């Protein structure tokens, strides 16, 4: 029974994330179609969650918002995974001749920069857009994973089994790829799950305050911002995207807790 519960606690968040990421394929209406003649339509029929102040299908917009938000999270996580592991392992295995204090100081300084600072700089250079949001979040999270991988790899290299592998003639490349990296994967996956929830909050938060991806891109943060003007009249317009944000963030955090257990 306990084992079934553990499986369920992994399957359910995965199903939630996949549904919100791929649900746009099931969207019943065009999320950008405006028809003020049917604004504030009640739930039912062709509009499962009704329509907003411009007559747009809320359910379709919610699903397309998931595609945008979780699409950025997926691509960003893959980029963070590659950059973090590659440079973290490279720095850890670079040898003692490198100035460790300088590298540590540089990583600490860059890690201390909040994601919004990257976003403001990149928006000033390239303007709003999905690419800008993706690069800003990737830059912020990559340096943190590099630091994590570097620290964990250096600790791993001091363990007895690594010394035995070196003594038996294993090359430095083999030691890093065959012995060190596989043992770092649980911590890396846990970091990516936690950062997935963090990216969702960052994307929606930036979009809510106007540092989003433009008016032509649908995301949950923009839906929350749009619903403020009709909060007293139709509070559910704000509750729907907030519920999606909470469910998705909670799912990533739950997966992070289950990794390695």
N, C-alpha and C positions, 0 to 999 in steps of 0.2 A: 504493500500500500504506500509506504514511504517512497519507494523507488518510482512508483507511478506518479506520485505527487511531484517529484523532482522533474520527471519528464514533462509533466503538464506545465510546470512553472517555466520551462524553456520553450515549449511549443506555443503556448498562448501569446507571449510577447512577440515571437517571430511571426505568428499569424497576423497580429495587429499591425506590425510594421509593414508586412508584405501587402496587406489589404490597403493601408493608407498610401503606400508607394505605388501600387499598381491599380488602385481602384478607379483611376481616371478612365480606364478601359471600359468601365461599366457606367460611366456618367450618362444620365438620360438626356441631357440637354447641352447646348453650347454654353459654356460658362461666361462667355463674353457677350452673349445676345441680350440686348436691352429692349424691354417692352414695358414702358411706364403704365400701360393700360392694365397690367396684372401685378402691379407692385403690392408688396405686403400680402401676397396670396397665402392662404393657410396651407398647412401640410396636406398632401394627398395627391392621388392621380399621377400626373407627369412630373410633379414637383414634390418629392418625398419630404423635404424640409421647408417647403414654401419658397417664396421669392423675397428679394430684398427691396430696398427703396427705389431701385431702378428696374425692377421686374426680372432680375437675373436669378437663375436657379441656384439656390444656396447649396444644395447637395452636390451639384456638379462643380461648383466653385470650391467646395471643401475638398473634393477628390483631386481636382487639379492643383489645389494648394499643396496637397500631400505629395504630388508628383514633383513639384518645384522644390519644396523643402527637403524631402528625403532624397531627391536626386542629387542635390548639392551635398547632402550628408554622405551618400554613397561614394560619389566621385572624390569628394574631399578626403574621406577616410582612406581610400586606396592611395591617394597621393601622399597623405601623411604616413601611411604604413611604409611605402617605398622609401621616402626621404628619411623618415625617422630611423628605420632599421639600417638602411645603407650607411648613412653618415654616422650614426651612433656606433655601429660595429667598426666602421673604419677608424673612428677616433679612438675607440677603446683598444684596438689592435695595432695602433700606429707605432707603439714602442715608447720606451721611457725617455727617449731623447727629446720628445716634444715637451714644450713648456705647459705642464698640466695646469698650473695656476692661471695662466693666461686663458686657456681654453675654458676652464671652469668659470672664470670671471666674465668672459664673453657670453657664455650660455646663460649665466644667471642674469646678466643685464638684459639680454634679448628676451628671455622668458618673462621678465618682469613687465614687459610692454603689454598692455591689455589689447584684446582683439579690436576694440573700437578705434584704437590709434592706427592700426594697420588699415582699417577700413576707410578712415578719414583721409589718410595719405593716398590710398589707391583711388578713391573716388575723385580726389582733386586731380589725379593724374589721368584717369581713364573715364571718369563719370560713372553713374549708376549702371548696374547690370549684373547678370548672374555670374559672369566671369570675374568681376571685381569682388563680389561677395565670396566666391570660391577661393580666389587667391589670398584674400585677407585672412580667412579662417584657416586655410592650409598653412600659411606662413606662421600664424600664431601657434597652432597646435604642433607643427612639425618640430619646432625648436624644443618644445617641451618633451616630445617623444625622443628626440635625439639625446637629450639630457638623461632621460630615464634609461634608454638602451645603453648608453655609454656607462652609466653608473652600474647597472646590473651586469653588464658584460665584464667590466673590470673586476667585480666581485666573483663572477663565475670563473674567470681566468686564474684566480688564486686557489681554487679548490683542488683537492688531491687527484681527482680523476683526470683533470686537465694536465696536471704535471706528469701523470702516468702516460697520457697520450703523447705528450711532447717527448718524454723519455723513450718511448717506443718508436720514435722517428716520424710522427705525424707532422706535416707542414703546418705553418700558421694559418694558411687558408683553410685547410681541412679542419683544423681545430675550431675555427670560428664558424664555419658553415655546418659541420656535422655535429659538433658537440655544444657549442655555445648558443647559436641562434635557436635551435629547437627548444632549449630550456628557457628561452626568453619569451616564447610565443604566448604562454598563458598571461603573463603580465602585459604584453603588447595588446592582445585581444581585449583584455579587461580595460586597458586605457582607451582603445578605440570605441568600446561600448559606452564608456562614460563620456568620452568626447562627442559621441553621436548625440546624446542628450544635451550636451553643452552647445553643440552647433545648432540644434533646433531652437533652443532658447535665444541664442545669439541672432540667428536669422530672423526670427519673429520679432525679437526686441528691436533690432535695427530697423526693420521694416515699419514697425509701429511708430517709431520716432521720426520716420521720414528718410532714413538712410537705407532704403530698400533697393529694389532692382528695377524700378521704373513702373509706370502706370499700366504697361501692357503685360506684365507678369503677375500672375495670381499666386499669392502665398497667404498663409494663415495670419501673419502679422498685419498685412494690409487689410484683411477681412475684419480683424479686431478694430483697427483704426477707423475703417469706414463705418462700423457699427456704433461708434461713439455718438454720432449725431442723432441716432434714433434709439438710444439706450433705454429711455423711459417708455417709449412706445412699443418697441420690440426687443426686449433684453436678450431673447434667445439668439438673435443674430450675432451677438458677441459670445454667447455661451458655447455655441457649436464649435468655432475654431479653438476656443480656449480648451474645450474638452479634448479635441484632437491633439493639441499640444501636450496636455497633461498625460494622456494615454500613451503617446509616442515616447515622451521623455521617461515616463515610468517604465515602459517596456525595455528601453535601452539600459536603464539602471538595474532592472531586475536581471537582465542577461549578464551584466557585469558582475553581479553578485554570484551567479551560478558558474562562471568560468573558473575552472580549476578545482571545483568542488565535486 
